[in-house]
Amino acid sequence: MSLNLLTMVPFGVADSLKTTIDEAKQQNVPVRREHVPLRRGEHFREIAFEVIPIVLPDLSPGCFLILFEEQDRSVPASVPPQSGASAHDAELSAEAREVLQLRKELTAATNHIQSITEKCSVLDEQLKMASEESASVSEEFRSTNVELQTAKEELDSTNEELVTLNEELRNSNHTLAKMNELTSAIVDTTRYPLLVLDAELRVESANQAFYTAFRVEPADTIGRRVYQLGNNQWDIPELRRLLEEILPTNSVFDDFQVTHKFNEIGIRTMLVNARRLHGAHPQPRIVLVFADITEQLRLAKDLKETTEKASQYARSLIEAALDPLVTISAEGKITDVNEGSVKITGVAREKLIGTDFLDYFTEPEKAREGYKQVFDRGTVTDYPLTIRHKDGHLTDVLYNASVYRDTQGAVLGVFAAARDVTEQKKASQYEQTLKKELQNSNQTLEKMNELTSAIVDTTRYPLLVLDAELRVESANQAFYTAFRVPPADTIGRRVYELGNNQWDIPELRRLLEEILPTNSVFDDFQVTHNFNDIGLRTMLVNARRLHGSPTQPRIVLVFADITEQNQIAKDLKGKSDELTRSNAELDQFAAVASHDLQEPLRMISNYVKLLERRYASTFDDKAREYMGFVTSGAERMSAMIKAILAYSRLGHQGSDFTLTESDVSLHGALANLKRKIKEAKATITEDHLPQVMSNAEQLTQLFQNLLGNALKFRSDKRPSTVHVSAAESESEWTFAVADNGIGMEQEDFGRIFQLFQRLNTAQEYPGTGIGLATCKKIVEHHGGRIWVESKPDVGSTFYFTLPKSTAQSSWLGRQTTPAMVTTP
C-alpha cells in the first residue's frame, strides 16, 4: 500500500513541500526549506524540512528522504502587543498574519481540490473505457472457456506424455552423469594436454597432462587468458590466429600445426585440435587438445633420411651389379631395370619399363615357361635363355629369379638376374688378370707403407706403436729425440718398463688398460709427469686402437708436449689479472679525475652566478652575453666530462650478458625520454623485438642514445616519427631505428661515430658529440656492428647487429681447458 504524502500534511505545508521535491528532482541535490509556518488549531509553529534524493543503481533518482524538524516553540494566534506599540497595531498584525496564512491554505486547498477534480474526470473516462473492455472481455471469456475445455483434454494427454518423458529424462540424466564421470576420467588420464577456454579465452580447466607437459601449476593457469600463461610465452601468433580468426568461422579444426619455443621445454612442434562447444552453457566454450609431435617429426625425418639412404643404397647396389637385373609385374610387364639390362638389350631404361619382358628373348615361349615356373615354385635357378640386342647381337645367359611380396605376403611380381655365361669362358683369362692386379696392389701397398713410415719418421710429434701386450713394436725418431732414449732400450719392451720404469704412469696405465678397451679413439688425454732426463712435462696423449689383424690388435700413441703452451696460458692469465686490476685503477682514476675536473667547473659556475646576481645592474648587454657564454661553456664542459667518464667505462664494465628482452630495454629508454618525446610531439612505433644476449643496462642506453638523436635532429617540415624494428639472419639480429628527420650526406656516415665529431654547431643542436661514439662502443662490446643509411631532408636509419649467441662474441668465448692430472 502506498500513501500520498502531499495529502497527509496541511495545505500550506503541502504547497511548499511539492515545490521543494520538484527542485530536488530536477537538480538531483538535497534542497532545504526553513521557517515554513504550520497551523495547529489556534497556534502556529515554524518548521524546516530537507528533501534528499536517493540515487538508484541506474544512476537515476528513484525516491526521496524527507527530514522534518521543529524550529521554534508554538505561538498563539493572538499575541499580546509589545511595549511601545499600540494594542490596535498588534491586533492588526496578528490578524494580518492569520489572514495571510489562511489565504495560503485556501489557495493550496483550492489547487488540491482542482487536482482531485481533474483526476476524477480522468478516472471516470478510464472507468468508462474499462467497462467497455470488460464487456468485450466477457465475450472473450465465454469463447476462451470452450477453448480451455479443449485445452484441458489436451493437457491431460500431455501430462501422461510428460510422465513418460520425465522417466526418460531421469534415465538420461543418470546416463549423462555416468558419461560425465567417464569423460572426466578420460580427460584426466589421457596423455594429451587439454585446455577448456571460456568465451574470453580464459582457462576454465586443464588436465594433468597439460600441467606435466608444460611444467606449469594450476594456480598459474586457471582463470588466466591463454596468451598470459607461462609469463606470456603462450602468446603464439599461430595459436592467436587459430583462436581469433579460424575458430569463429569453423567450429571444428584438426591438426593445426604450431611450432614455438617455450621457456621450460624449448622448441616444440604441436598439433592443435580445437572444438567450439555450443551446449547448455550460456557462453560458447573452446576445447583445445595438444599433441607434441616434435619427436615424431624428428623420427619421421630420420626415417625418411634412412629410407632415402636405404633406397639409394639399394639402387647403388643394383646399378653396381654387372649382371642384368629386372623386376617384372604379375602381368609380365617390366617395372624396373638396371644399367646391365640396358647394355645387354641396347634399349634405354625408360623404353624398357612398361614393355613385355618376353620381347627380348630369342625364344619367347621358353621364357614364358620359365616365368610360370617362378610363380609355381617361388624361384628358378640357372634357367638358360638367349637375349637379343637391338643390333642383333646375341648373349647366352642363365636366369635366376624369385617372386617378391608385399607386407601381407601377396605376390607383387618377379625379381630376375641374368648371368652372362660368356664370362665363364673367360674365367682363366680373368684369373690371370686378377693375379696381375694383386701384384700391382702389393707393390702399391709397399709404396704406401714406405710413405707412411716416412711420414711417421718426419712428424715432430713422438709416436709409439704397441702390440696387444703393450710392447713397443715401433717408435719414430721424434720419440727418441724428445724422451732421450735409444731404440735398443725401447723396441720389444713393455711401455711401463721404458726409461727404468719411469713410464709406469698411473694415468697412462688407466688409459691403456681401462679406457681404450671400450673406446677405440681417445684424444687430448692430459698427463703431467716428472721424467728423469727431461724433467717435469705436461703431455696431451692421443690414442687409436687398430684392428687390422683380428687376433692381434695394435695401439698407436701420439704425444704432444704442451708444457710451454700451458706456461704461456698461465702468463696470459697473469696478464689478464693485471689488466683487470689496471682497469679497476683506471675506473678509480676516472672517477677521481671527473670529481677534480668538475670541482673547478662548479666554482666557475657558482661565481658567475654570484656575479650576475650582485652586479647584474652594472652589466651592459655585451657583458651579459659574455657571462652567458661562460655559464653555457661550463655546463657543456661538465656534461662532456660525465660523458667521457661513461664512455671510458664501457670497455671493461657491464660484461655480464644475460638473455634480455630487447623490447623491455626499448621501453626503459622511452620512459627516460618521455619528456623529450612529448616536447617533440613525436610518434614512436615498434615491431616485435627478440630476446638477445646482452647487458640490459647498456642496451637501454643504446636505444636511448639513438632515439634521442632522432628526436634532436627532427625536421620542422613534418611531424617527427621514429620506428624501431629487428630482422633475423642465421647468426645475428639486425636492429633498425628509422626516423624522418633532417638526414645527412653520405660522406659524413663514418665521421659521426667518432668522438667529439659534430655535423652541426652546438648552438643549433646542443650536445657533447659523444652519443654515437658511445653507441658504437656498446655495439662492438656486444660483438656487433653499427652503421647508418641516410638522405638529406628525408631521414636516417641507424642499423646495429647483435649476435644470437654469446659464443660469437670474441670476448665472451670460453676457452675449454682439459682436466689437469698431476702425478708424482
KOLVEXLUM-437051 format. One record per residue (C-alpha): residue in one letter; x, y, z. Coordinates in steps of 0.5 Angstrom, whole numbers, plus 500, padded with zeros to 3 digits. Example, Ala and Ser with C-alpha at 12.3 -4.5 7.8 and 13.67 -1.06 7.14 Angstrom:
<recs>
(rec a,(525,491,516))
(rec s,(527,498,514))
</recs>
This chain:
<recs>
(rec m,(500,500,500))
(rec s,(503,507,498))
(rec l,(500,514,501))
(rec n,(501,521,498))
(rec l,(505,525,503))
(rec l,(502,531,500))
(rec t,(495,530,502))
(rec m,(498,528,509))
(rec v,(500,535,511))
(rec p,(497,541,512))
(rec f,(495,545,505))
(rec g,(500,551,507))
(rec v,(506,546,508))
(rec a,(504,541,502))
(rec d,(505,547,497))
(rec s,(512,549,500))
(rec l,(514,541,500))
(rec k,(511,540,493))
(rec t,(516,546,490))
(rec t,(522,543,494))
(rec i,(521,536,492))
(rec d,(521,539,485))
(rec e,(527,543,486))
(rec a,(531,537,489))
(rec k,(528,532,483))
(rec q,(531,537,478))
(rec q,(537,539,481))
(rec n,(539,532,484))
(rec v,(542,535,490))
(rec p,(539,536,497))
(rec v,(534,542,498))
(rec r,(532,545,505))
(rec r,(526,550,507))
(rec e,(526,554,513))
(rec h,(521,558,517))
(rec v,(515,554,514))
(rec p,(509,556,518))
(rec l,(505,550,521))
(rec r,(498,552,524))
(rec r,(495,547,529))
(rec g,(489,550,532))
(rec e,(490,557,535))
(rec h,(497,556,535))
(rec f,(503,557,529))
(rec r,(510,554,529))
(rec e,(515,554,524))
(rec i,(518,548,522))
(rec a,(524,546,517))
(rec f,(525,540,512))
(rec e,(530,538,507))
(rec v,(529,533,501))
(rec i,(535,529,500))
(rec p,(535,525,493))
(rec i,(537,517,494))
(rec v,(541,515,488))
(rec l,(539,508,485))
(rec p,(544,503,482))
(rec d,(542,506,475))
(rec l,(544,513,477))
(rec s,(537,516,477))
(rec p,(534,519,483))
(rec g,(528,514,485))
(rec c,(526,516,491))
(rec f,(527,522,497))
(rec l,(529,522,504))
(rec i,(525,528,507))
(rec l,(527,530,514))
(rec f,(523,535,518))
(rec e,(525,539,524))
(rec e,(522,544,529))
(rec q,(525,551,529))
(rec d,(522,555,535))
(rec r,(516,554,540))
(rec s,(509,554,538))
(rec v,(506,561,539))
(rec p,(499,563,540))
(rec a,(495,566,534))
(rec s,(494,573,538))
(rec v,(500,575,541))
(rec p,(500,581,546))
(rec p,(502,588,544))
(rec q,(510,589,545))
(rec s,(512,595,549))
(rec g,(512,601,545))
(rec a,(507,599,540))
(rec s,(499,600,541))
(rec a,(494,595,542))
(rec h,(491,596,536))
(rec d,(497,595,531))
(rec a,(499,589,535))
(rec e,(492,586,534))
(rec l,(492,588,526))
(rec s,(499,585,526))
(rec a,(497,578,529))
(rec e,(490,578,525))
(rec a,(494,580,518))
(rec r,(499,574,519))
(rec e,(493,570,521))
(rec v,(489,572,515))
(rec l,(495,571,510))
(rec q,(496,564,513))
(rec l,(489,563,512))
(rec r,(490,565,505))
(rec k,(496,561,503))
(rec e,(492,555,506))
(rec l,(486,557,502))
(rec t,(490,557,496))
(rec a,(493,551,497))
(rec a,(486,547,498))
(rec t,(483,550,492))
(rec n,(489,548,488))
(rec h,(489,541,491))
(rec i,(481,540,490))
(rec q,(482,542,483))
(rec s,(488,537,482))
(rec i,(483,532,485))
(rec t,(477,534,481))
(rec e,(482,533,474))
(rec k,(484,526,477))
(rec c,(477,524,478))
(rec s,(475,526,471))
(rec v,(481,522,468))
(rec l,(479,516,473))
(rec d,(471,517,470))
(rec e,(474,517,463))
(rec q,(478,511,465))
(rec l,(472,507,468))
(rec k,(468,508,462))
(rec m,(473,505,458))
(rec a,(475,499,463))
(rec s,(467,498,463))
(rec e,(467,497,455))
(rec e,(473,493,455))
(rec s,(470,489,461))
(rec a,(464,487,456))
(rec s,(469,485,451))
(rec v,(473,481,455))
(rec s,(467,477,458))
(rec e,(465,475,451))
(rec e,(472,473,450))
(rec f,(472,469,457))
(rec r,(466,465,454))
(rec s,(470,464,448))
(rec t,(476,462,452))
(rec n,(472,457,456))
(rec v,(471,453,451))
(rec e,(478,453,448))
(rec l,(480,452,456))
(rec q,(476,446,456))
(rec t,(479,443,450))
(rec a,(486,445,452))
(rec k,(484,441,459))
(rec e,(483,435,455))
(rec e,(490,436,451))
(rec l,(493,438,458))
(rec d,(491,431,461))
(rec s,(494,428,455))
(rec t,(500,432,455))
(rec n,(501,430,463))
(rec e,(501,423,461))
(rec e,(507,424,456))
(rec l,(511,429,461))
(rec v,(511,423,466))
(rec t,(514,418,461))
(rec l,(519,424,458))
(rec n,(520,425,466))
(rec e,(522,418,467))
(rec e,(526,418,460))
(rec l,(530,425,463))
(rec r,(532,421,469))
(rec n,(534,416,466))
(rec s,(538,420,461))
(rec n,(541,424,467))
(rec h,(543,418,470))
(rec t,(547,416,464))
(rec l,(549,423,463))
(rec a,(552,423,470))
(rec k,(556,417,468))
(rec m,(558,419,462))
(rec n,(561,426,465))
(rec e,(564,421,470))
(rec l,(567,417,465))
(rec t,(569,424,461))
(rec s,(573,427,467))
(rec a,(577,420,468))
(rec i,(579,420,460))
(rec v,(581,427,461))
(rec d,(585,426,467))
(rec t,(588,420,464))
(rec t,(589,422,457))
(rec r,(597,423,456))
(rec y,(595,429,451))
(rec p,(595,436,454))
(rec l,(588,439,454))
(rec l,(585,446,456))
(rec v,(578,449,456))
(rec l,(577,456,455))
(rec d,(571,461,456))
(rec a,(569,466,451))
(rec e,(574,471,453))
(rec l,(579,466,452))
(rec r,(581,465,460))
(rec v,(582,458,462))
(rec e,(577,454,466))
(rec s,(580,448,467))
(rec a,(586,444,465))
(rec n,(588,436,465))
(rec q,(594,434,469))
(rec a,(598,432,462))
(rec f,(598,440,461))
(rec y,(601,441,468))
(rec t,(606,436,467))
(rec a,(608,437,459))
(rec f,(609,445,460))
(rec r,(611,445,467))
(rec v,(606,450,470))
(rec e,(602,450,476))
(rec p,(594,450,477))
(rec a,(595,457,481))
(rec d,(598,460,475))
(rec t,(594,457,470))
(rec i,(586,457,472))
(rec g,(583,464,471))
(rec r,(588,467,466))
(rec r,(588,468,459))
(rec v,(591,463,455))
(rec y,(596,468,452))
(rec q,(598,470,459))
(rec l,(600,463,461))
(rec g,(608,462,463))
(rec n,(610,469,463))
(rec n,(606,471,456))
(rec q,(610,465,453))
(rec w,(603,463,450))
(rec d,(602,469,446))
(rec i,(604,465,440))
(rec p,(602,468,433))
(rec e,(599,462,430))
(rec l,(595,460,436))
(rec r,(592,467,436))
(rec r,(590,466,429))
(rec l,(587,460,431))
(rec l,(583,462,437))
(rec e,(581,469,434))
(rec e,(581,468,426))
(rec i,(580,461,424))
(rec l,(575,458,430))
(rec p,(570,464,430))
(rec t,(568,461,423))
(rec n,(570,454,424))
(rec s,(567,450,430))
(rec v,(572,444,429))
(rec f,(579,445,427))
(rec d,(584,439,427))
(rec d,(592,438,426))
(rec f,(593,446,427))
(rec q,(601,445,427))
(rec v,(604,450,432))
(rec t,(612,451,433))
(rec h,(614,455,439))
(rec k,(620,456,443))
(rec f,(618,455,451))
(rec n,(622,458,457))
(rec e,(622,451,460))
(rec i,(621,446,455))
(rec g,(625,449,449))
(rec i,(623,449,442))
(rec r,(617,444,441))
(rec t,(612,443,435))
(rec m,(605,441,437))
(rec l,(599,439,433))
(rec v,(593,443,436))
(rec n,(586,440,435))
(rec a,(580,445,437))
(rec r,(573,445,438))
(rec r,(568,451,439))
(rec l,(562,448,444))
(rec h,(555,451,444))
(rec g,(552,446,449))
(rec a,(547,448,455))
(rec h,(553,453,458))
(rec p,(551,460,457))
(rec q,(557,462,453))
(rec p,(561,458,448))
(rec r,(567,455,450))
(rec i,(573,452,447))
(rec v,(577,446,448))
(rec l,(584,445,446))
(rec v,(588,439,445))
(rec f,(595,439,444))
(rec a,(600,433,441))
(rec d,(607,434,442))
(rec i,(610,431,435))
(rec t,(617,434,436))
(rec e,(620,427,437))
(rec q,(615,424,432))
(rec l,(618,429,427))
(rec r,(625,428,428))
(rec l,(624,421,428))
(rec a,(620,422,421))
(rec k,(625,426,419))
(rec d,(631,421,421))
(rec l,(626,415,418))
(rec k,(626,419,411))
(rec e,(633,420,411))
(rec t,(634,413,413))
(rec t,(629,410,408))
(rec e,(632,415,402))
(rec k,(639,413,404))
(rec a,(637,405,404))
(rec s,(634,407,397))
(rec q,(640,410,395))
(rec y,(644,404,398))
(rec a,(639,399,394))
(rec r,(639,403,388))
(rec s,(647,403,388))
(rec l,(648,396,389))
(rec i,(643,395,384))
(rec e,(647,399,379))
(rec a,(653,397,381))
(rec a,(652,390,379))
(rec l,(655,388,373))
(rec d,(649,383,371))
(rec p,(643,385,368))
(rec l,(637,386,374))
(rec v,(630,387,372))
(rec t,(623,387,376))
(rec i,(617,384,373))
(rec s,(610,385,375))
(rec a,(605,380,375))
(rec e,(602,381,368))
(rec g,(609,380,365))
(rec k,(611,388,365))
(rec i,(618,390,366))
(rec t,(617,395,372))
(rec d,(625,397,373))
(rec v,(632,395,370))
(rec n,(639,397,372))
(rec e,(644,399,367))
(rec g,(647,392,366))
(rec s,(640,391,363))
(rec v,(640,397,359))
(rec k,(647,395,356))
(rec i,(645,388,354))
(rec t,(639,390,350))
(rec g,(641,396,348))
(rec v,(635,399,350))
(rec a,(634,406,354))
(rec r,(631,405,361))
(rec e,(625,409,360))
(rec k,(623,405,354))
(rec l,(624,398,357))
(rec i,(620,400,363))
(rec g,(613,398,361))
(rec t,(614,393,356))
(rec d,(613,386,356))
(rec f,(620,382,358))
(rec l,(619,376,353))
(rec d,(620,381,347))
(rec y,(628,381,349))
(rec f,(629,373,348))
(rec t,(630,369,342))
(rec e,(625,364,345))
(rec p,(619,368,348))
(rec e,(615,362,350))
(rec k,(621,358,353))
(rec a,(622,365,357))
(rec r,(614,365,359))
(rec e,(615,358,361))
(rec g,(621,360,366))
(rec y,(617,366,368))
(rec k,(611,361,370))
(rec q,(616,356,374))
(rec v,(618,362,378))
(rec f,(610,363,381))
(rec d,(609,356,381))
(rec r,(616,354,385))
(rec g,(617,361,388))
(rec t,(624,361,385))
(rec v,(628,359,379))
(rec t,(636,358,379))
(rec d,(640,358,372))
(rec y,(635,358,367))
(rec p,(638,358,360))
(rec l,(636,364,356))
(rec t,(639,368,350))
(rec i,(638,375,350))
(rec r,(638,379,343))
(rec h,(641,386,343))
(rec k,(637,391,339))
(rec d,(643,391,334))
(rec g,(642,383,333))
(rec h,(648,381,338))
(rec l,(646,375,342))
(rec t,(648,374,349))
(rec d,(647,367,353))
(rec v,(645,368,360))
(rec l,(643,364,366))
(rec y,(637,367,369))
(rec n,(636,366,377))
(rec a,(629,369,379))
(rec s,(625,369,385))
(rec v,(618,372,387))
(rec y,(617,379,392))
(rec r,(612,380,396))
(rec d,(608,386,400))
(rec t,(608,386,407))
(rec q,(602,382,407))
(rec g,(605,376,403))
(rec a,(602,378,397))
(rec v,(606,376,391))
(rec l,(607,383,387))
(rec g,(612,380,382))
(rec v,(619,377,380))
(rec f,(626,379,381))
(rec a,(630,376,376))
(rec a,(638,377,375))
(rec a,(641,374,369))
(rec r,(649,372,369))
(rec d,(653,372,362))
(rec v,(656,366,361))
(rec t,(661,369,357))
(rec e,(665,371,363))
(rec q,(665,364,365))
(rec k,(669,362,358))
(rec k,(674,368,360))
(rec a,(675,366,367))
(rec s,(682,363,366))
(rec q,(684,370,363))
(rec y,(680,374,368))
(rec e,(684,370,374))
(rec q,(691,372,371))
(rec t,(689,379,370))
(rec l,(687,379,378))
(rec k,(694,376,380))
(rec k,(697,382,376))
(rec e,(693,387,379))
(rec l,(694,383,386))
(rec q,(702,384,385))
(rec n,(701,391,383))
(rec s,(697,392,389))
(rec n,(702,389,393))
(rec q,(707,394,390))
(rec t,(703,400,392))
(rec l,(702,397,399))
(rec e,(709,397,400))
(rec k,(710,404,397))
(rec m,(704,406,402))
(rec n,(708,403,408))
(rec e,(714,407,406))
(rec l,(711,413,405))
(rec t,(707,412,412))
(rec s,(714,410,415))
(rec a,(717,417,412))
(rec i,(711,421,415))
(rec v,(712,418,422))
(rec d,(719,419,422))
(rec t,(719,426,420))
(rec t,(713,428,424))
(rec r,(715,433,430))
(rec y,(710,429,435))
(rec p,(713,423,439))
(rec l,(710,417,437))
(rec l,(709,409,439))
(rec v,(706,403,436))
(rec l,(704,398,442))
(rec d,(702,391,441))
(rec a,(697,387,445))
(rec e,(701,386,451))
(rec l,(703,393,451))
(rec r,(710,392,448))
(rec v,(713,397,443))
(rec e,(713,395,436))
(rec s,(716,401,433))
(rec a,(717,409,435))
(rec n,(719,415,431))
(rec q,(725,419,431))
(rec a,(721,425,435))
(rec f,(720,420,441))
(rec y,(727,418,441))
(rec t,(729,425,441))
(rec a,(724,428,446))
(rec f,(725,423,451))
(rec r,(732,422,450))
(rec v,(732,414,450))
(rec p,(736,410,444))
(rec p,(732,404,440))
(rec a,(735,399,444))
(rec d,(732,401,450))
(rec t,(725,402,447))
(rec i,(723,396,442))
(rec g,(720,390,445))
(rec r,(720,393,452))
(rec r,(713,394,455))
(rec v,(711,401,455))
(rec y,(711,401,463))
(rec e,(719,399,463))
(rec l,(721,404,459))
(rec g,(727,409,462))
(rec n,(728,405,468))
(rec n,(720,404,469))
(rec q,(719,412,469))
(rec w,(714,411,464))
(rec d,(710,407,469))
(rec i,(705,413,470))
(rec p,(698,411,473))
(rec e,(694,416,469))
(rec l,(697,413,462))
(rec r,(696,406,465))
(rec r,(689,407,466))
(rec l,(688,410,459))
(rec l,(691,404,456))
(rec e,(688,398,461))
(rec e,(681,401,462))
(rec i,(679,407,457))
(rec l,(682,404,451))
(rec p,(679,397,451))
(rec t,(672,401,451))
(rec n,(674,407,447))
(rec s,(678,406,440))
(rec v,(679,413,440))
(rec f,(682,418,445))
(rec d,(684,425,444))
(rec d,(688,430,449))
(rec f,(688,426,455))
(rec q,(693,430,459))
(rec v,(699,427,463))
(rec t,(703,431,468))
(rec h,(710,427,470))
(rec n,(717,428,472))
(rec f,(722,425,467))
(rec n,(729,423,469))
(rec d,(732,426,463))
(rec i,(727,432,461))
(rec g,(724,434,468))
(rec l,(717,436,469))
(rec r,(713,436,463))
(rec t,(706,436,461))
(rec m,(703,432,455))
(rec l,(697,431,451))
(rec v,(696,424,449))
(rec n,(692,422,443))
(rec a,(691,414,442))
(rec r,(688,410,437))
(rec r,(686,402,438))
(rec l,(688,399,431))
(rec h,(684,393,428))
(rec g,(688,391,422))
(rec s,(689,384,425))
(rec p,(683,381,428))
(rec t,(688,377,433))
(rec q,(693,382,434))
(rec p,(690,389,435))
(rec r,(695,395,436))
(rec i,(695,401,439))
(rec v,(698,408,437))
(rec l,(700,413,442))
(rec v,(702,420,440))
(rec f,(705,425,445))
(rec a,(704,433,444))
(rec d,(709,437,449))
(rec i,(704,443,452))
(rec t,(709,445,458))
(rec e,(711,451,454))
(rec q,(704,453,452))
(rec n,(701,452,459))
(rec q,(706,456,461))
(rec i,(704,461,456))
(rec a,(697,461,458))
(rec k,(699,462,465))
(rec d,(703,468,463))
(rec l,(697,470,460))
(rec k,(692,469,466))
(rec g,(697,473,470))
(rec k,(697,479,465))
(rec s,(689,478,464))
(rec d,(689,479,472))
(rec e,(694,485,472))
(rec l,(689,488,466))
(rec t,(683,487,471))
(rec r,(687,491,476))
(rec s,(689,496,472))
(rec n,(682,497,469))
(rec a,(680,498,477))
(rec e,(685,503,478))
(rec l,(683,507,471))
(rec d,(676,507,474))
(rec q,(678,510,480))
(rec f,(683,515,477))
(rec a,(677,517,472))
(rec a,(672,518,478))
(rec v,(677,522,482))
(rec a,(679,526,475))
(rec s,(672,527,474))
(rec h,(671,530,481))
(rec d,(677,534,481))
(rec l,(675,537,474))
(rec q,(668,538,476))
(rec e,(670,542,482))
(rec p,(673,548,479))
(rec l,(667,548,474))
(rec r,(663,548,479))
(rec m,(667,554,483))
(rec i,(667,558,476))
(rec s,(659,557,475))
(rec n,(658,559,482))
(rec y,(662,565,482))
(rec v,(659,567,475))
(rec k,(652,566,478))
(rec l,(654,571,484))
(rec l,(657,576,479))
(rec e,(650,576,476))
(rec r,(646,577,482))
(rec r,(650,582,485))
(rec y,(653,586,479))
(rec a,(647,585,474))
(rec s,(645,592,474))
(rec t,(652,594,472))
(rec f,(653,590,466))
(rec d,(651,592,459))
(rec d,(648,587,454))
(rec k,(655,585,452))
(rec a,(658,584,459))
(rec r,(651,579,460))
(rec e,(653,576,453))
(rec y,(660,574,456))
(rec m,(657,572,462))
(rec g,(652,567,459))
(rec f,(658,564,454))
(rec v,(662,563,461))
(rec t,(656,559,464))
(rec s,(654,555,458))
(rec g,(661,553,457))
(rec a,(662,551,464))
(rec e,(655,547,463))
(rec r,(658,544,457))
(rec m,(665,542,460))
(rec s,(661,539,466))
(rec a,(657,535,461))
(rec m,(663,533,457))
(rec i,(667,530,463))
(rec k,(661,526,465))
(rec a,(660,523,458))
(rec i,(668,522,457))
(rec l,(668,518,464))
(rec a,(662,514,462))
(rec y,(665,513,455))
(rec s,(671,510,459))
(rec r,(668,505,463))
(rec l,(664,502,457))
(rec g,(670,498,455))
(rec h,(671,494,462))
(rec q,(665,494,465))
(rec g,(658,491,464))
(rec s,(660,484,461))
(rec d,(655,480,465))
(rec f,(651,479,459))
(rec t,(644,475,460))
(rec l,(638,473,456))
(rec t,(635,480,455))
(rec e,(628,482,453))
(rec s,(630,488,448))
(rec d,(623,491,448))
(rec v,(624,492,455))
(rec s,(630,496,454))
(rec l,(627,500,449))
(rec h,(621,501,454))
(rec g,(626,503,459))
(rec a,(629,508,454))
(rec l,(622,511,452))
(rec a,(621,512,459))
(rec n,(627,516,460))
(rec l,(626,520,454))
(rec k,(618,521,456))
(rec r,(619,529,457))
(rec k,(623,530,450))
(rec i,(618,526,446))
(rec k,(612,530,449))
(rec e,(616,536,447))
(rec a,(618,534,440))
(rec k,(611,531,439))
(rec a,(614,525,436))
(rec t,(611,519,435))
(rec i,(615,512,437))
(rec t,(613,506,434))
(rec e,(616,499,435))
(rec d,(616,492,432))
(rec h,(616,486,436))
(rec l,(623,485,438))
(rec p,(627,479,440))
(rec q,(631,476,446))
(rec v,(638,477,446))
(rec m,(644,476,450))
(rec s,(646,483,452))
(rec n,(648,487,458))
(rec a,(641,490,459))
(rec e,(643,497,462))
(rec q,(648,498,456))
(rec l,(642,496,451))
(rec t,(638,501,454))
(rec q,(643,507,454))
(rec l,(644,505,446))
(rec f,(637,505,445))
(rec q,(636,512,449))
(rec n,(642,515,445))
(rec l,(639,513,438))
(rec l,(632,515,440))
(rec g,(635,522,443))
(rec n,(639,523,437))
(rec a,(633,522,432))
(rec l,(629,527,437))
(rec k,(634,532,437))
(rec f,(635,532,429))
(rec r,(628,532,427))
(rec s,(625,536,422))
(rec d,(621,542,422))
(rec k,(617,541,416))
(rec r,(614,535,418))
(rec p,(611,531,425))
(rec s,(617,527,428))
(rec t,(616,519,427))
(rec v,(621,514,429))
(rec h,(620,507,428))
(rec v,(624,501,432))
(rec s,(625,494,428))
(rec a,(629,488,428))
(rec a,(631,483,423))
(rec e,(633,476,424))
(rec s,(639,472,420))
(rec e,(643,466,421))
(rec s,(647,468,426))
(rec e,(645,475,429))
(rec w,(639,480,430))
(rec t,(640,487,426))
(rec f,(636,492,429))
(rec a,(634,499,426))
(rec v,(632,506,429))
(rec a,(629,510,423))
(rec d,(627,517,423))
(rec n,(624,522,418))
(rec g,(629,528,421))
(rec i,(634,532,417))
(rec g,(638,527,415))
(rec m,(646,528,413))
(rec e,(650,527,407))
(rec q,(654,520,405))
(rec e,(661,523,406))
(rec d,(659,524,414))
(rec f,(657,517,415))
(rec g,(663,515,418))
(rec r,(665,521,422))
(rec i,(659,521,426))
(rec f,(661,515,430))
(rec q,(668,519,432))
(rec l,(669,522,439))
(rec f,(667,530,439))
(rec q,(665,530,432))
(rec r,(659,534,430))
(rec l,(656,536,424))
(rec n,(652,542,427))
(rec t,(654,547,431))
(rec a,(653,547,439))
(rec q,(648,553,438))
(rec e,(644,549,433))
(rec y,(644,543,436))
(rec p,(647,542,444))
(rec g,(650,536,446))
(rec t,(657,533,447))
(rec g,(659,530,441))
(rec i,(660,523,445))
(rec g,(653,520,444))
(rec l,(654,516,437))
(rec a,(661,514,439))
(rec t,(658,511,446))
(rec c,(653,507,441))
(rec k,(659,505,437))
(rec k,(663,502,443))
(rec i,(657,499,446))
(rec v,(655,495,440))
(rec e,(662,493,439))
(rec h,(663,491,446))
(rec h,(657,486,445))
(rec g,(661,483,438))
(rec g,(656,487,433))
(rec r,(657,493,428))
(rec i,(653,499,427))
(rec w,(652,504,421))
(rec v,(648,509,418))
(rec e,(644,510,412))
(rec s,(641,517,411))
(rec k,(639,522,406))
(rec p,(639,530,407))
(rec d,(632,532,409))
(rec v,(629,525,408))
(rec g,(631,522,415))
(rec s,(636,517,417))
(rec t,(636,510,419))
(rec f,(641,507,424))
(rec y,(643,500,424))
(rec f,(646,495,429))
(rec t,(647,488,430))
(rec l,(648,483,436))
(rec p,(650,476,436))
(rec k,(645,471,437))
(rec s,(650,467,442))
(rec t,(655,470,447))
(rec a,(660,465,444))
(rec q,(660,469,437))
(rec s,(663,475,441))
(rec s,(670,474,442))
(rec w,(671,477,449))
(rec l,(665,472,451))
(rec g,(668,466,448))
(rec r,(670,461,454))
(rec q,(677,457,453))
(rec t,(676,450,455))
(rec t,(682,447,459))
(rec p,(683,440,460))
(rec a,(683,437,467))
(rec m,(690,437,470))
(rec v,(692,431,472))
(rec t,(699,431,476))
(rec t,(703,425,478))
(rec p,(709,425,483))
</recs>
